[in-house]
Amino acid sequence: MTKNPILDELHAAREKLLTDAGGDIDQLVAGIREREARSGHKVVSVPVGGSQITKATGTADHAVSDGKSLSNN
């Protein structure tokens, strides 16, 4: 346990999800992707390294990275 209750809650949620997946990280990821697909929300991937989202206007469609729009519009 940390001294940060938010991190403690986050870590506990992660542990529960992993336990629910039988301790198998591949099952955990598969379950997350399944829930994403069922959600009906658009799921986007943000490039790792160098890029950082600096502005969001409520949806990932309008995210801006390094001053360039990531929108598909």
Phi, psi and omega in degrees: 000138176266184175267007182248108184296333179291314177296321178300316179294319178298314180295320179295320178295317178299315179297320179295315179299318180293320177297315178299334179270013179071020180077008183259114183298325178295320176294321178300311181296318179299319179295320179296314180296324178295316178295323176299315182296320180286339186294333183082356178273147176289130179252126180240157176249135178259132180304142180268142180082151175054318183266145178214134177290125182250345181207136174223141182246037175105333177223156181294338180301333186254012181293149179239131179234123180052035176081001180248134181292138175263006183293146176274002183281000000 
